[in-house]
Amino acid sequence: MLSTGSVPIQQQLSKADLVSPYRIALLVLTEQYVKKVLDVSPDDSQPAVTVAMRTRSSFSRSLLDWTQLADMSLSELAGKVCKISPTIDQWAQSAIKDMRSAGISCMMDLFQYLGKLISPSDSTTSPGQGFSIQRSSVIGIFIRKMVISFDCLSFTQVSRMYRQFQQYTSVTRSSTPDCVDILNPDCSVSMPLDEAGTEMSACSPGDTSKQTIGFVQPSKQSTNNFINQQAQYIQFNEVKAMKPKDLQACVNEAQRNNKQASETYYLSYLNNVRIGEYWTALHYLYRYFDHHILTLPEPDATGKSGDDQSRNLRFAALNLAILHYTFGHKKEAGAAVLEAIRLGQESGDTVCLQHALAWLYRFENLPDKEGSGLLRRCVNRAKDLNLFYLTSLGVQCYVQHKAQSGNNPAATLEYLSKSDGLNCQYDLPDVALTSFSQQSALWMMYGHSDLCNLYCQLLLNLPVSDMSGLSLHEFNTESVCCGLCLLALLHADNADYHSAMEILMYAKKQYPSDVKHSKLWMLCEQRIACDRAMHQCNMNNASTATQNIAVIQSHEAVYRKALIEAYSGSLDKSLSLLYELKSSYDSNGGCVSAEVYVKTMMSISDLHYSSGDVANALKYIAQCLSMCEQKHFMLTACLAKLRLAHIQLYLDMPATAIALIEQCMIPVLSHASRYEQACAVLLLHKCQLRHRGPASQSGAAGTLDGLCVQLQALRKTFEKCEAKVKVKEVLYIEAMVYMLMGESTKRNSVSMQYKLCEQNTSAPNPTVSLCF
């Protein structure tokens, strides 16, 4: 220990170099490993213990992480060591117990022994010379810092440190958690004792429950690691982040301990954004940039500090624009991003200008040509500036813009492959997940459900990781949630409601209701519930689901409300709602999506057909087909053609209807939902039955027998889909076929089933059904 001459050296040491009880525990662990495994002992009285090379490698890698991560409790550290080797854990526990009972002298002997382990130079030395750790290695630098810091302590400070170590190691071994994965440690940042000497609760990012542990001196490195970890969790895996209230408490404590850490204000800003606290988030964003600018040194002759201050002002304006856009303040966001552009142009900051250009596309509702030109310039300029992350995102935005504008799907998807190449070349896992999610959504929009399913599976099984060590299971981003929702919708379309609910249950577990991405699975769940209730003719449940959808997506809710009104018999009210959606799209296409628009046109056509207005029905179905051809909605176009075939059947044109149905049958059977497939097959049988005519029924007994078999299979399909209206319709046609065949017994049996089905449900008459 140094007394008088140690003050200047101690002032030069940062908080990351100070001795703490946690670091003393690491030093004890290193000492035991060196003595027992590497056979480096002063007296050579104990032979080295044989330890497997895999265990030694795992321990060495983990020790590097533990020296650089945030301080953790002794029980948590022991649990991680136990995962690697229970034997090493027992050695460390025994040494810590001896140090607690032996007194301060044992601690001083520890630092003296570790100082002798460091080699005097970077040359490789053998253990026989008394050295085992190179001074330039990570562990060597860590030990040297701890030895210097300990030597700078006065005797009173050493005594206080020893008492803190005793309190730190007072947690019983029974509270040690189970062994966890050493390659993915979830570290906790523990807060110090207050002035009264009471223990403060630790805040763990992996488990937000509060644990009362011993004293751990927070350091600047620990605070920075904690901030980086929590910010990363908020961005990529909000479930693993601490609860907002607990996180804010830890951030406030970190601010009191380290007033120079401006990053704590930015973490508070992110914490408030995720819970929707606009004014508090705005306050902390101002505090962050104000504090960051004030901590910059005064401008020197080179003007470097002045450039840093100007750069902070530019990105402060850009972050303010993003905050306004997040909360829906598009006018304020546009003003802020224009300010960032002005500042960037004055200073010639091309990086800031490029980011502002990318966000400008999000803020402004530009026409097709202007939006395409802006995105092309953004992608090309970002590529020239080697901003590959922004280049990949720009490519994805451009693809989305061209897909919504009706560009050729082949060219659109080919251009998206450039983003995949950049993501693979420059290791951009989060953008790669977004790319797969976008491709699955595009295939769903184009009507290829099998390819959508394929890309959903690729998205959920993509073996990605980044430089921080996050695995795929740590990337619980919006893209992964979208993939789960699409997969659930595909299972629901296949009438596999149990599997769909299992997928949604997993999504609920990964994205609880207080997470911002939870709206995705909530919307998916309500859509499935609404479709299922309408098939069951349970309009009360369908209305409840529609009201829940209205909270998240208003236009989808209006469309479904119109369907419910139509099923309930209120055709005029249903038409008024559908015309409202149509006029909203015609006046401003950005409000209502093209998918909702084409579904609206088909429903308007169905309602006109149900009321006998065939002319208007053909008019709106033609508009729907025109839009589908313009947007390349292959499956939706086939469904519209089937509705046209239904109108042709009504006009007594069964031969033309059969030709049109056969043209659409392969895409429908390949990509449509099970309910739509069964409806298409039923429509084909109705047309064939009408085309055959009563004159040819006498010589077609075998054909009618086959038709009855197919109708029975259709009835089972509709029963699996829980479509009670279609079950009644199939029973009605089946009874007619048996009557034509002269099978009165079977006809009466089917008629009885029809009567029972009609009594057990309040479904409308099949002629009012909105599906072909």
C-alpha positions in Angstrom: 0.0 0.0 0.0 1.1 3.5 -0.7 0.3 6.4 1.6 1.6 9.8 0.6 2.9 9.2 -2.9 -0.2 7.4 -4.1 -2.6 10.3 -4.4 -1.5 11.5 -7.9 -1.6 7.9 -9.2 -5.0 7.3 -7.7 -6.4 10.5 -9.3 -5.2 9.2 -12.7 -7.2 5.9 -12.3 -10.7 5.8 -13.8 -13.6 4.2 -12.0 -13.2 1.2 -14.4 -9.8 0.5 -12.8 -10.9 0.6 -9.2 -11.0 -2.5 -7.0 -14.5 -3.8 -6.2 -15.6 -6.9 -4.3 -16.7 -8.5 -7.6 -13.2 -8.0 -9.1 -11.6 -9.4 -6.0 -13.8 -12.5 -6.5 -12.6 -12.7 -10.1 -9.0 -12.5 -8.8 -9.6 -15.3 -6.3 -11.0 -17.4 -9.1 -8.0 -16.6 -11.3 -5.6 -17.5 -8.5 -7.2 -20.9 -7.9 -7.3 -21.7 -11.6 -3.6 -20.8 -11.9 -2.6 -22.8 -8.9 -4.7 -25.9 -9.3 -4.8 -26.3 -13.1 -1.7 -24.6 -14.5 0.5 -25.9 -11.6 2.0 -22.5 -10.8 2.5 -22.6 -7.0 5.3 -21.1 -5.0 5.9 -24.2 -3.0 5.0 -26.7 -5.7 3.4 -28.8 -2.9 0.3 -29.7 -4.9 0.4 -31.3 -8.3 -1.7 -29.8 -11.1 -5.2 -31.2 -11.5 -6.1 -32.6 -14.9 -8.9 -30.6 -16.6 -10.3 -31.3 -20.0 -9.1 -28.9 -22.8 -12.7 -28.0 -23.6 -13.3 -26.9 -20.0 -10.1 -24.9 -19.9 -11.0 -23.2 -23.2 -14.5 -22.4 -22.0 -13.2 -21.0 -18.7 -10.6 -18.8 -20.4 -13.1 -17.3 -22.8 -15.6 -16.7 -20.1 -13.0 -15.1 -17.8 -12.3 -12.6 -20.6 -16.0 -11.7 -20.7 -16.4 -11.5 -16.9 -13.5 -9.0 -16.6 -15.2 -6.7 -19.1 -18.9 -7.1 -18.2 -20.9 -5.3 -15.5 -20.4 -6.3 -11.9 -22.6 -9.2 -10.9 -23.5 -10.9 -7.6 -21.5 -13.7 -6.2 -24.3 -16.2 -6.6 -24.7 -15.3 -10.2 -20.9 -15.6 -10.8 -20.8 -18.9 -9.0 -23.7 -20.2 -11.2 -21.7 -19.4 -14.4 -18.6 -21.0 -13.0 -20.6 -24.1 -12.0 -21.8 -24.4 -15.6 -18.2 -24.7 -16.8 -16.8 -26.8 -14.0 -18.2 -27.6 -10.6 -14.7 -28.4 -9.4 -13.4 -24.9 -10.2 -16.4 -23.5 -8.5 -15.7 -25.5 -5.3 -12.1 -24.2 -5.3 -13.2 -20.6 -5.6 -15.9 -21.0 -2.9 -13.4 -22.6 -0.5 -10.8 -19.8 -1.1 -13.4 -17.1 -0.6 -14.4 -18.7 2.6 -10.8 -18.9 3.8 -10.3 -15.2 2.9 -13.4 -14.2 4.9 -12.1 -16.0 8.0 -8.4 -15.2 7.6 -8.7 -11.4 7.6 -7.1 -8.6 5.7 -3.8 -10.2 5.5 -5.2 -13.0 3.2 -6.4 -10.3 0.8 -3.1 -8.6 0.8 -1.3 -11.9 0.1 -3.7 -12.4 -2.9 -2.6 -9.2 -4.6 1.0 -9.9 -3.8 0.8 -13.3 -5.3 -1.0 -12.1 -8.4 1.7 -9.4 -8.9 4.3 -12.1 -9.1 2.4 -14.0 -11.8 2.8 -11.2 -14.3 5.8 -11.5 -16.6 8.3 -8.6 -16.6 8.1 -8.3 -20.5 6.0 -9.5 -23.4 8.4 -12.4 -24.0 7.0 -15.9 -23.5 8.1 -17.4 -20.2 7.6 -20.9 -18.9 5.8 -21.6 -15.7 9.0 -22.9 -14.2 10.4 -19.4 -14.2 7.5 -18.3 -11.9 5.5 -16.5 -14.5 2.3 -17.6 -16.3 0.5 -14.5 -17.5 1.8 -12.1 -20.1 1.5 -8.5 -19.1 0.1 -7.3 -22.4 -2.8 -9.9 -22.4 -6.3 -9.0 -21.4 -6.1 -10.8 -18.1 -2.6 -9.5 -17.5 -3.7 -5.9 -18.0 -6.7 -6.5 -15.7 -4.5 -7.9 -12.9 -2.0 -5.1 -13.2 -4.8 -2.5 -13.0 -6.2 -4.2 -9.9 -2.8 -4.5 -8.2 -2.0 -0.8 -8.9 -5.4 0.3 -7.7 -5.0 -1.8 -4.5 -1.6 -0.4 -3.8 -3.0 3.1 -4.0 -5.5 2.4 -1.2 -4.8 3.6 2.3 -5.1 1.2 5.2 -8.5 2.6 6.1 -9.7 2.1 2.5 -8.4 -1.4 2.5 -10.3 -2.2 5.7 -13.5 -0.7 4.2 -12.9 -2.7 1.1 -12.5 -5.9 3.1 -15.8 -5.2 5.0 -17.5 -4.7 1.6 -16.1 -8.0 0.4 -17.4 -9.7 3.4 -20.8 -8.3 2.8 -20.6 -9.1 -0.9 -19.8 -12.8 -0.1 -22.5 -13.1 2.6 -25.1 -14.5 0.2 -25.5 -18.2 0.9 -24.6 -20.8 -1.7 -28.2 -22.1 -1.8 -29.3 -18.9 -3.6 -27.0 -19.7 -6.5 -29.1 -20.1 -9.7 -28.9 -23.1 -11.9 -26.0 -23.3 -14.3 -26.6 -21.1 -17.4 -25.1 -20.8 -20.8 -21.7 -19.3 -20.5 -21.7 -18.0 -24.0 -24.8 -15.8 -23.4 -24.4 -14.4 -19.9 -27.2 -12.1 -18.6 -25.4 -9.8 -16.2 -27.0 -7.7 -13.6 -25.9 -4.2 -12.5 -26.0 -3.9 -8.8 -26.4 -0.6 -6.9 -24.2 0.4 -3.9 -25.2 1.0 -0.3 -26.8 4.2 0.6 -25.6 6.5 3.2 -27.5 4.6 5.9 -25.7 1.4 5.0 -28.8 -0.5 3.8 -28.5 -2.7 0.8 -30.1 -1.5 -2.4 -31.9 -3.8 -4.9 -30.1 -5.1 -8.0 -31.6 -4.7 -11.4 -31.2 -7.7 -13.6 -31.9 -7.4 -17.4 -32.7 -11.0 -17.7 -34.9 -11.2 -14.7 -36.6 -8.0 -13.6 -37.4 -9.3 -10.2 -35.4 -7.5 -7.5 -32.7 -9.4 -5.5 -31.1 -8.1 -2.4 -27.4 -8.9 -2.8 -24.2 -7.5 -1.3 -22.4 -4.4 -2.2 -21.0 -4.0 -5.7 -19.2 -0.7 -6.4 -20.5 0.5 -9.8 -17.9 1.6 -12.2 -17.9 3.6 -15.4 -17.3 0.4 -17.4 -20.2 -1.4 -15.6 -22.5 1.6 -16.2 -21.6 1.7 -19.9 -22.0 -2.1 -20.3 -25.4 -1.8 -18.6 -26.5 1.0 -20.9 -25.4 -0.7 -24.0 -27.0 -4.0 -23.0 -30.4 -2.4 -22.1 -30.4 -0.2 -25.3 -29.7 -3.3 -27.4 -32.5 -5.3 -25.7 -34.9 -2.4 -26.2 -34.1 -2.4 -29.9 -33.9 -6.1 -30.6 -35.5 -8.0 -27.7 -37.7 -5.9 -25.6 -38.8 -8.9 -23.5 -35.4 -9.3 -22.0 -35.1 -5.6 -21.2 -36.0 -4.5 -17.7 -39.4 -3.3 -16.9 -39.7 0.4 -17.6 -40.1 1.4 -13.9 -37.2 -0.7 -12.7 -35.0 0.4 -15.6 -35.7 4.1 -14.8 -34.8 3.5 -11.2 -31.4 1.9 -12.2 -30.7 4.7 -14.7 -31.4 7.4 -12.0 -29.0 5.6 -9.7 -26.4 5.5 -12.4 -26.8 9.2 -13.0 -26.2 10.0 -9.4 -23.1 7.8 -9.3 -21.7 9.1 -12.6 -22.9 12.5 -13.5 -20.7 12.6 -16.6 -22.4 9.7 -18.3 -24.7 11.4 -20.8 -25.7 8.1 -22.2 -28.0 7.5 -19.3 -30.3 10.3 -20.6 -30.5 8.6 -23.9 -31.4 5.3 -22.3 -34.1 7.1 -20.4 -35.3 8.5 -23.7 -35.5 5.0 -25.2 -37.3 3.7 -22.1 -40.0 6.4 -22.3 -40.5 6.0 -26.1 -41.3 2.3 -25.7 -44.1 3.1 -23.2 -45.4 6.0 -25.2 -44.5 8.9 -22.8 -44.0 11.7 -25.3 -43.2 14.6 -23.0 -40.8 12.7 -20.8 -39.0 11.2 -23.8 -38.7 14.7 -25.3 -37.3 16.0 -22.0 -34.6 13.3 -21.8 -33.7 13.7 -25.5 -33.0 17.4 -24.8 -31.1 16.6 -21.7 -28.9 14.1 -23.5 -27.8 16.4 -26.3 -27.5 19.4 -23.9 -25.3 17.4 -21.5 -23.3 15.9 -24.4 -22.6 19.3 -25.9 -21.7 20.9 -22.6 -19.2 18.1 -21.8 -17.3 18.8 -25.0 -14.0 20.8 -24.6 -13.7 24.3 -25.8 -12.8 24.7 -29.5 -9.1 24.8 -30.1 -7.1 26.2 -33.0 -8.0 23.3 -35.3 -11.7 23.7 -34.6 -12.2 20.0 -33.9 -14.4 20.5 -30.8 -16.5 23.0 -32.7 -17.1 20.5 -35.4 -18.2 17.9 -32.8 -20.6 20.4 -31.3 -22.1 21.2 -34.7 -22.4 17.5 -35.4 -24.3 17.0 -32.2 -26.7 19.7 -33.1 -27.4 18.1 -36.5 -28.1 14.7 -35.1 -30.1 16.2 -32.3 -32.5 17.7 -34.9 -32.6 14.3 -36.7 -33.5 12.5 -33.5 -36.1 15.0 -32.7 -37.7 14.4 -36.1 -37.7 10.6 -35.5 -39.4 11.2 -32.1 -42.1 13.3 -33.6 -42.7 10.7 -36.4 -42.9 7.9 -33.8 -45.8 9.7 -32.1 -47.5 10.6 -35.4 -46.5 14.3 -35.5 -45.7 14.4 -39.2 -45.7 18.2 -39.5 -43.3 18.7 -36.6 -41.2 15.8 -37.9 -40.9 17.3 -41.3 -39.8 20.7 -39.9 -37.1 19.0 -37.7 -35.7 16.9 -40.6 -35.5 20.0 -42.8 -33.6 21.7 -40.0 -31.2 18.7 -39.9 -30.8 19.0 -43.7 -30.0 22.7 -43.4 -27.4 22.1 -40.7 -25.9 19.2 -42.7 -25.6 21.3 -45.8 -23.9 24.2 -44.0 -21.3 21.9 -42.6 -21.1 19.5 -45.5 -21.9 16.4 -43.4 -22.8 13.9 -46.1 -23.6 11.1 -43.5 -26.2 13.3 -41.7 -27.7 14.4 -45.0 -28.0 10.8 -46.1 -29.8 9.7 -43.0 -32.1 12.8 -43.3 -32.8 11.9 -46.9 -33.8 8.4 -45.9 -36.2 9.7 -43.2 -37.6 12.4 -45.5 -39.1 9.6 -47.6 -40.9 8.3 -44.5 -42.2 11.8 -43.6 -43.5 12.9 -46.9 -46.3 11.2 -48.9 -44.6 11.6 -52.3 -46.1 10.5 -55.6 -44.8 7.4 -57.4 -42.2 9.0 -59.6 -40.9 11.4 -56.9 -40.8 8.7 -54.3 -38.9 6.3 -56.6 -36.4 9.0 -57.6 -35.8 9.9 -54.0 -35.2 6.3 -53.0 -32.9 5.6 -55.9 -30.8 8.6 -55.0 -30.8 7.5 -51.4 -29.6 4.0 -52.2 -26.9 5.1 -54.7 -25.5 7.8 -52.3 -25.5 5.5 -49.3 -23.5 3.0 -51.4 -21.0 5.6 -52.3 -20.6 6.6 -48.7 -20.1 2.9 -47.6 -23.3 3.1 -45.4 -24.2 -0.5 -46.2 -26.8 -0.7 -43.4 -28.6 2.3 -44.9 -28.1 1.0 -48.4 -29.8 -2.3 -47.5 -32.7 -0.6 -45.8 -33.1 1.8 -48.8 -33.3 -1.2 -51.1 -36.1 -2.7 -49.0 -38.0 0.6 -48.9 -37.6 0.9 -52.7 -38.9 -2.6 -53.2 -41.9 -1.9 -50.9 -42.6 1.3 -52.8 -42.4 -0.4 -56.2 -44.6 -3.3 -55.1 -47.3 -1.0 -53.9 -47.1 0.9 -57.1 -47.8 -2.2 -59.2 -44.3 -2.9 -60.5 -43.5 -6.3 -62.1 -43.1 -8.9 -59.2 -40.1 -10.5 -60.9 -38.2 -7.3 -61.1 -39.2 -6.3 -57.6 -38.0 -9.5 -56.0 -34.9 -9.5 -58.1 -34.0 -6.0 -56.8 -34.6 -7.2 -53.2 -31.9 -9.8 -53.7 -29.4 -7.0 -53.6 -30.4 -6.3 -50.0 -29.9 -10.0 -49.2 -26.4 -9.8 -50.7 -25.5 -6.8 -48.6 -26.9 -8.4 -45.4 -24.8 -11.5 -46.0 -21.6 -9.7 -47.0 -21.6 -7.1 -44.1 -23.2 -9.2 -41.4 -26.5 -7.3 -40.9 -28.7 -9.9 -39.1 -31.6 -7.5 -38.2 -31.9 -6.2 -41.7 -31.7 -9.8 -43.0 -34.7 -10.7 -40.9 -36.5 -7.7 -42.2 -35.8 -8.8 -45.8 -37.2 -12.3 -45.2 -40.2 -10.8 -43.6 -40.8 -8.4 -46.5 -40.4 -11.3 -49.0 -43.0 -13.4 -47.2 -45.4 -10.5 -47.1 -44.9 -9.8 -50.8 -45.6 -13.4 -51.7 -48.7 -13.3 -49.5 -49.8 -10.1 -51.3 -49.2 -11.6 -54.7 -51.2 -14.7 -53.7 -48.5 -17.4 -53.4 -49.2 -18.8 -50.0 -46.7 -21.7 -50.4 -43.8 -19.3 -51.0 -45.0 -17.1 -48.1 -44.9 -20.2 -45.9 -41.4 -21.0 -47.1 -40.0 -17.5 -46.3 -41.7 -17.5 -42.9 -39.9 -20.8 -42.1 -36.6 -19.3 -43.3 -37.2 -16.2 -41.2 -37.9 -18.2 -38.1 -35.0 -20.6 -38.6 -32.4 -18.2 -39.9 -29.1 -18.9 -38.1 -28.0 -15.3 -37.5 -25.8 -13.6 -35.0 -24.1 -10.3 -34.7 -20.8 -9.1 -33.2 -22.4 -8.7 -29.8 -23.2 -12.4 -29.6 -27.0 -12.1 -30.0 -28.5 -15.3 -31.5 -31.7 -15.6 -33.5 -33.7 -16.2 -30.3 -32.4 -12.8 -29.1 -33.7 -11.0 -32.2 -37.4 -10.7 -31.2 -37.9 -7.8 -33.6 -41.0 -6.8 -35.5 -39.9 -9.0 -38.4 -40.0 -12.1 -36.3 -43.4 -11.2 -35.0 -44.7 -10.6 -38.5 -43.4 -14.0 -39.6 -45.2 -15.7 -36.7 -48.5 -13.9 -37.5 -48.3 -14.8 -41.2 -47.7 -18.4 -40.2 -50.7 -18.4 -37.9 -52.9 -16.9 -40.6 -51.8 -19.6 -43.0 -52.7 -22.3 -40.5 -56.0 -20.7 -39.9 -56.7 -20.5 -43.6 -56.0 -24.3 -43.7 -58.7 -24.7 -41.0 -56.0 -25.8 -38.5 -57.2 -23.4 -35.8 -55.4 -25.4 -33.0 -52.0 -24.9 -34.6 -52.8 -21.3 -35.3 -53.6 -20.7 -31.6 -50.4 -22.5 -30.6 -48.3 -20.1 -32.8 -50.1 -17.1 -31.3 -49.5 -18.4 -27.8 -45.8 -18.5 -28.6 -46.0 -15.0 -30.0 -47.8 -13.8 -26.8 -45.0 -15.3 -24.8 -42.3 -13.6 -26.9 -44.1 -10.3 -27.1 -46.2 -9.6 -24.0 -49.0 -7.1 -24.2 -46.9 -4.2 -22.9 -44.4 -4.6 -25.8 -44.9 -2.3 -28.8 -44.9 -5.2 -31.4 -47.7 -7.0 -29.5 -50.2 -5.1 -31.7 -49.3 -7.4 -34.6 -50.3 -10.7 -32.9 -53.3 -8.9 -31.4 -54.5 -7.9 -34.8 -53.8 -11.4 -36.2 -55.7 -13.1 -33.3 -58.8 -10.9 -33.8 -58.8 -11.4 -37.6 -58.8 -15.2 -37.1 -61.5 -14.9 -34.4 -63.7 -12.7 -36.7 -63.3 -15.0 -39.7 -64.1 -18.1 -37.5 -67.1 -16.4 -35.9 -68.5 -15.4 -39.3 -68.1 -18.9 -40.6 -70.0 -20.1 -37.5 -72.6 -17.4 -38.0 -71.9 -16.1 -34.5 -72.3 -12.4 -35.3 -71.9 -11.3 -31.6 -68.4 -12.7 -31.4 -67.6 -11.3 -34.9 -68.8 -7.9 -33.8 -66.6 -8.0 -30.7 -63.6 -9.0 -32.7 -64.3 -6.2 -35.2 -64.4 -3.7 -32.4 -61.0 -4.9 -31.2 -59.6 -4.6 -34.7 -60.9 -1.0 -34.9 -58.4 -0.1 -32.2 -55.5 -1.2 -34.3 -56.6 -0.9 -37.9 -59.6 1.2 -38.6 -60.2 0.5 -42.3 -60.0 -3.3 -41.8 -62.6 -2.9 -39.1 -64.9 -0.9 -41.3 -64.7 -3.6 -44.0 -65.5 -6.4 -41.6 -68.3 -4.4 -40.0 -69.8 -4.1 -43.5 -69.6 -7.9 -43.9 -71.3 -8.5 -40.6 -74.1 -6.1 -41.5 -74.5 -8.0 -44.8 -74.7 -11.3 -43.1 -77.2 -9.9 -40.7 -79.4 -8.8 -43.6 -78.7 -5.0 -43.5 -77.7 -4.6 -47.1 -78.2 -0.9 -47.3 -76.0 -0.2 -44.2 -73.4 -2.6 -45.5 -73.3 -0.9 -48.9 -72.9 2.5 -47.3 -69.9 1.4 -45.3 -68.3 -0.2 -48.4 -68.9 2.9 -50.5 -67.2 4.9 -47.7 -64.1 2.7 -48.0 -64.1 3.0 -51.8 -64.4 6.8 -51.7 -61.6 7.0 -49.1 -59.3 5.0 -51.5 -60.3 7.1 -54.5 -59.6 10.4 -52.7 -56.4 9.3 -50.9 -55.0 5.9 -51.8 -52.5 6.0 -49.0 -55.2 5.7 -46.3 -56.8 2.5 -47.6 -54.5 -0.3 -48.8 -55.0 -1.8 -52.3 -55.8 -5.2 -50.7 -58.7 -3.7 -48.7 -59.9 -1.9 -51.8 -60.1 -5.0 -54.0 -61.9 -6.9 -51.2 -64.3 -4.0 -50.9 -65.1 -4.0 -54.6 -65.7 -7.8 -54.5 -68.1 -7.4 -51.6 -70.0 -4.5 -53.3 -70.4 -6.8 -56.3 -71.7 -9.6 -54.1 -74.2 -7.3 -52.5 -75.5 -6.1 -55.8 -75.7 -9.6 -57.0 -77.6 -10.7 -53.9 -80.1 -7.9 -54.5 -80.6 -8.8 -58.1 -78.7 -5.9 -59.6 -76.5 -7.9 -62.0 -75.3 -4.9 -64.0 -73.7 -3.1 -61.1 -72.3 -6.4 -59.9 -70.5 -6.9 -63.2 -69.3 -3.3 -63.1 -67.6 -3.6 -59.7 -66.2 -7.0 -60.4 -64.6 -5.6 -63.6 -63.1 -2.7 -61.6 -61.8 -5.3 -59.1 -60.2 -7.4 -61.9 -58.6 -4.2 -63.3 -57.0 -3.3 -60.0 -55.8 -6.9 -59.5 -54.2 -6.9 -62.9 -52.5 -3.5 -62.2 -51.2 -4.6 -58.7 -50.5 -8.3 -59.8 -52.8 -9.8 -57.2 -52.9 -13.2 -58.8 -55.0 -15.1 -56.2 -57.4 -12.2 -55.7 -58.0 -12.0 -59.4 -58.8 -15.7 -59.5 -61.3 -15.2 -56.7 -62.9 -12.3 -58.6 -63.2 -14.4 -61.7 -65.0 -17.1 -59.7 -67.5 -14.5 -58.6 -67.9 -13.5 -62.3 -68.5 -17.2 -63.0 -71.2 -17.2 -60.3 -72.9 -14.3 -62.0 -72.7 -16.1 -65.3 -74.3 -19.1 -63.7 -77.1 -16.8 -62.6 -77.5 -15.6 -66.1 -77.9 -19.2 -67.3 -74.4 -19.4 -69.0 -73.0 -22.5 -67.3 -70.7 -23.5 -70.1 -68.9 -20.1 -70.0 -68.8 -20.3 -66.3 -67.2 -23.8 -66.3 -64.5 -22.6 -68.7 -63.7 -19.6 -66.5 -63.7 -21.8 -63.3 -61.3 -24.3 -64.9 -59.0 -21.5 -65.8 -58.8 -20.4 -62.2 -59.0 -23.8 -60.5 -55.2 -24.6 -60.4 -54.1 -21.3 -58.7 -57.1 -21.5 -56.3 -56.4 -25.1 -55.3 -52.7 -24.3 -54.9 -52.7 -21.1 -52.9 -56.2 -20.3 -51.6 -57.5 -21.1 -48.2 -59.3 -24.4 -47.6 -62.7 -22.6 -47.4 -62.1 -20.8 -50.7 -61.0 -24.0 -52.4 -64.2 -25.8 -51.2 -66.3 -22.9 -52.4 -64.6 -23.1 -55.9 -65.2 -26.8 -56.2 -68.8 -26.4 -55.1 -69.4 -23.7 -57.7 -67.9 -26.0 -60.4 -70.3 -28.8 -59.3 -73.3 -26.4 -59.5 -72.3 -25.2 -63.0 -71.8 -28.8 -64.1 -75.2 -29.8 -62.7 -76.9 -26.9 -64.5 -75.0 -27.5 -67.7 -76.0 -31.2 -67.8 -79.7 -30.2 -67.9 -82.8 -32.3 -66.9 -82.9 -34.1 -70.3 -79.6 -35.9 -69.7 -80.2 -36.8 -66.1 -81.7 -40.2 -66.9 -78.6 -41.7 -68.4 -76.1 -40.2 -65.9 -76.8 -42.2 -62.8 -73.2 -43.1 -62.4 -72.1 -39.5 -62.8 -74.6 -38.4 -60.2 -73.3 -41.0 -57.8 -69.8 -39.6 -58.2 -71.2 -36.1 -57.6 -72.8 -37.2 -54.4 -69.5 -38.6 -53.2 -67.7 -35.3 -54.0 -70.5 -33.4 -52.2 -70.0 -35.4 -49.1 -66.3 -34.7 -49.2 -67.1 -31.0 -49.6 -69.5 -31.1 -46.6 -66.7 -32.5 -44.4 -64.4 -29.8 -45.6 -66.9 -27.1 -44.7 -67.6 -28.7 -41.4 -63.8 -28.6 -40.6 -63.9 -24.9 -41.6 -66.9 -24.5 -39.3 -68.8 -22.8 -42.2 -72.4 -23.6 -41.3 -73.9 -21.6 -44.2 -72.0 -23.7 -46.8 -72.8 -26.9 -45.0 -76.5 -26.1 -45.5 -75.9 -25.2 -49.1 -74.1 -28.5 -49.8 -76.9 -30.4 -48.0 -79.5 -28.6 -50.2 -77.7 -29.5 -53.4 -77.1 -33.1 -52.2 -80.8 -33.5 -51.5 -81.6 -32.2 -55.0 -79.2 -34.7 -56.6 -80.8 -37.6 -54.7 -84.2 -36.5 -55.8 -83.0 -36.5 -59.5 -81.6 -40.0 -59.0 -84.9 -41.2 -57.4 -83.2 -42.0 -54.1 -86.1 -40.9 -51.8 -84.6 -42.5 -48.7 -81.3 -40.8 -49.0 -83.0 -37.5 -50.0 -85.1 -37.6 -46.9 -82.0 -38.4 -44.7 -80.1 -35.4 -46.2 -83.2 -33.2 -45.8 -83.4 -34.1 -42.2 -79.8 -33.1 -41.7 -80.5 -29.8 -43.5 -83.5 -29.2 -41.1 -81.4 -29.9 -38.0 -78.6 -27.7 -39.3 -81.1 -24.9 -39.9 -82.6 -25.2 -36.4 -79.2 -25.2 -34.7 -78.0 -22.0 -36.4 -79.3 -18.6 -37.2 -77.5 -18.5 -40.5 -79.0 -16.5 -43.4 -80.4 -18.1 -46.5 -77.6 -19.4 -48.7 -78.6 -17.1 -51.6 -77.5 -14.1 -49.5 -74.0 -15.6 -48.9 -71.2 -13.2 -49.9 -69.0 -15.9 -51.4 -69.4 -17.7 -54.7 
